[in-house]
Amino acid sequence: MKSQALLLQATLLLVSVACYQVHGAVHQEVCTTTSYPVEVKVVGCQKRTVSLDVCAGTCHSEESWNGKTCWCCKPISRVPVDVEILCGSGYSAHKQIKTVYEHVQCTCSRCFEN
């Protein structure tokens, strides 16, 4: 859950950076996957940092007489990644698998659906 929260925080940060106005300038959209360190945590286990691909980049957004149109870089396909985490200590030490999701393909789509 923590890794999903971190991915959500990273996505929200990218949304706030990507959603800006462009007036009269040619703007090239760059929306692709990029490697990002994510902490994977499970209660009672050691945290582990893994590198996952997440969507990042800029998309064309604009404001006109009829309102704002905000486009953001979002995943259109994801794959599960199993992360092995060491839990407990001493004789009770064991490994646990935590599934997180990595972005495979990205596209510019509306930031907020009405």
N, C-alpha and C positions, 0 to 999 in steps of 0.2 A: 504494500500500500504506500509506503514511504517513497519508493522509486516512482510510482505513478504520480504521487504528489509533486515530486521534483520535476518530472517531465511536464506536468501541468504548469508549474511555476515557470519553467523555461519557455513553454509555449506561450503563456500569457505575456512574458517579457518580450518575446519575439513579436507578438501581436501588437504590443504597444509601440515597438520600434518600427514595425512595418506599416502601420496604419497612419500615414501622414499625407498631407495634401501635396499635389503636384500641380502647379499652375504654369502653363505655357512651355513646359520643358519636355523633351523626349525622355521617357523613363523606360529603362529596360528591366523587365522582370527577371529576377534571379531567385528561383525557388528550387532547392535541391536538398539532399540529405548531407549532413555534416556530423562528424564524430563528436560526441559530448560525454564527459565523465558523469556517471550517475551512481550515487550511493545506494546500495541495496541493503536494507535492514530488516531483521526479524527479531522480535523480542526474545531475549535469552541467547542470542547468537552474535558472533562477531560481524560488524558491518564490513561490506566489501564494495570497493569501487570498481565498476566495469565501464568500458567505453561502448556506447551505443550510438547508432545513427539516429538522428532526429531531423525533422524538417526545419529548415532555416532559410531565410532570404527575404527579399522584398517583392511586393506585388503592387501594381498600379492602383491607387485609391484617388478619389476625386470628390469635390464638392461642387454642386451646381445649383441652379435656381430651385430644383425640385428635391434637394436633399443631398446627403452624403452617400457615397458608395465606397465601402471599405472592403478591400480584398487582402487576404492573409495567406501565408504559406502554410498549408495543412497536409497531413498524410492522407493518401488515398488507398494505401495498402500497408499493412504491418505484419510482422512475423513474431511468434513467441520465441523468447530466448530463455533457456533454463540456466540459472546461476546457482552454483553450488556454494553453500555457506556452512562454516564450521560452527556448531552449537555446543553449549555446555563446556565442561573442562574435565580433565583427569579421566577417570574410568567412565564417566557419563558422556564423554565427548562423542558427538555423532555429526554427520553431515546432513543438511537439509537442502532441498531444491526449491528455489523461489523463481517463479516465472514472471518475466518482465517483457515488454514489447518494444521492438525496434522498428523504426520506420523504413520502408523499402522504396516507396515512390511518393512523391509530393506534387502538389499543384496549387495554384492560386485559386482560392474560393472565398465566398463571402465570409467576413469575420464573424458576423452575428446574424443568425437567421431570425426573421420576424415571425 
